[in-house]
Amino acid sequence: MEFFKIRRDIPFMRHALVLNIVSLITFILAVF
């Protein structure tokens, strides 16, 4: 859910690359 929320903000995601990585990790953890 958070991944989609951050993905919605393209400029914000681009500005904060670290946040994107954290979101990916959270998404992977949620899947497992």
N, C-alpha and C positions, 0 to 999 in steps of 0.2 A: 504493500500500500504506500509506504513512504517513498519507494523507488519511483512510482508513478507521479507522486506529488512533486518530487524534486525534478523529475524529467519534464514536467509541465513548464518549469522555469528554466528555459534554455539559457538566457544570459546569466542567471544565478549559478547554474550548474557549471557553465564555462568559467565563471569567475572563481568558483570554489571547486577545484578538481578533487581535493581531498574528500569533500563531502560526497562526491560521486562514487569514489572508491568505497567509502563507508557504506553507502546505500547498497552497492553491489554485494558487499559482504553480508549485510543484513538480509538481503533478498535470498542469497544462497542459504543462509542459516534457516530462513523461514521455509524454504523448499524442503530441507532435510528435517 
